């Protein structure tokens, strides 16, 4: 199932289906050429889903880094991510 989110200036779709995380690499490759990408999430979500998404992206040719932050801790700020690169 695809749900359209109509936010002014930046509408997007949410895909909901069994096994969709394993398809993330294919979907992203339809939008971009393989390149360096970063998954930014909290440690709880990372423990459930990050590895599956990372493997899918790598299988599609992307170079992937995962930054997971403590749930409820420091905000997932771009500046903090860039410091780690």
BELSULJO-V28166 format. One line per field, one symbol per residue. ss: DSSP state (a for helix, b for strand, c for the rest). phi: phi as a letter, one per 20 degrees, with the letter a starting at -180 (. if undefined). A space follows every 10 residues. Layout:
ss->???
phi->???
//
This chain:
ss->cbbbbccccc cbbbbcccca aaaaaaaaaa accccbbbbb bbaaaaaaaa aaaaaaaaac ccbbbbbbbc cccccccaaa aaaac
phi->.ddedeegmb fbdddcafnf ffegffffff ecfgafcced befffgfecf fffgfffffe oeecdddddf gmegffeggf fffff
//
